[in-house]
């Protein structure tokens, strides 16, 4: 034979469960409300994300240095094609008396 729970005790048990559920849901609701009310930082668009990724990419930065190196190598190769001009001049020491 099973013991039956009295109606008053069953009512208190259900009331307690409902109260605890309401408090727990209320806390979640408050957290959600706070999340909505807190100011969000600036939201990024897709273009913003792409530009930030391009600015922060280490591979992209390394490729920029490679391009700069290649440009300097081209300048060096062009400089070798230019004529090499050298000039010499004798230096003479003149001994002149000052004029009055």
C-alpha positions in Angstrom: 0.0 0.0 0.0 1.4 3.4 -1.0 1.1 6.4 1.1 -0.8 9.2 -0.5 0.4 12.8 -0.1 -2.1 15.0 1.5 -3.6 17.7 -0.7 -2.2 20.5 1.4 1.3 19.0 1.3 1.0 18.5 -2.4 -0.1 22.1 -2.8 2.9 23.3 -0.8 5.3 21.2 -2.8 4.0 22.5 -6.1 4.0 26.0 -4.8 7.6 25.6 -3.8 8.6 24.2 -7.2 6.8 27.0 -9.0 8.4 29.7 -6.8 11.9 28.3 -7.4 11.2 28.1 -11.1 10.0 31.6 -11.2 13.1 32.9 -9.4 15.4 31.0 -11.7 13.6 32.2 -14.8 13.4 35.7 -13.3 17.2 35.7 -13.0 17.6 34.6 -16.6 15.2 37.3 -17.6 17.1 39.9 -15.7 20.4 38.8 -17.3 18.7 39.0 -20.7 17.3 42.5 -19.9 20.7 43.7 -18.7 22.3 42.3 -21.9 19.8 44.2 -24.0 20.2 47.5 -22.1 24.0 47.5 -21.9 25.5 49.6 -24.7 27.1 47.4 -27.3 30.5 48.3 -28.8 30.5 49.4 -32.4 29.3 46.5 -34.6 31.5 45.6 -37.5 30.3 45.3 -41.0 31.7 42.6 -43.3 33.9 45.2 -45.0 35.3 46.3 -41.6 36.1 42.7 -40.7 37.9 42.2 -44.1 40.0 45.4 -43.7 41.0 44.5 -40.2 42.0 41.0 -41.2 44.0 42.4 -44.0 45.8 44.9 -41.7 46.5 42.3 -39.0 47.5 39.3 -41.2 51.2 38.3 -40.7 51.3 36.6 -44.1 50.1 39.8 -45.7 52.7 41.8 -43.9 55.4 39.3 -44.9 54.3 39.6 -48.5 54.5 43.4 -48.3 58.2 43.0 -47.3 58.7 40.6 -50.2 57.2 43.2 -52.6 59.5 45.9 -51.2 62.5 43.6 -51.6 61.6 42.9 -55.2 61.1 46.6 -56.0 64.6 47.3 -54.6 66.1 44.5 -56.7 64.5 45.9 -59.8 66.0 49.3 -59.0 69.4 47.8 -58.5 69.2 45.9 -61.8 68.1 49.1 -63.6 71.0 51.0 -62.1 73.5 48.5 -63.5 72.2 49.3 -67.0 73.0 53.0 -66.6 76.4 54.2 -67.7 79.1 54.4 -65.1 80.6 57.9 -65.1 83.8 58.6 -63.3 85.9 61.8 -63.4 89.3 62.8 -62.3 90.8 66.2 -61.9 94.4 67.1 -60.8 94.7 69.2 -57.8 97.2 72.0 -58.0 98.3 74.1 -55.1 98.7 77.7 -56.3 101.0 80.0 -54.5 99.9 83.5 -55.2 100.8 86.6 -53.4 97.9 88.6 -52.2 97.2 91.8 -54.2 97.0 95.1 -52.6 
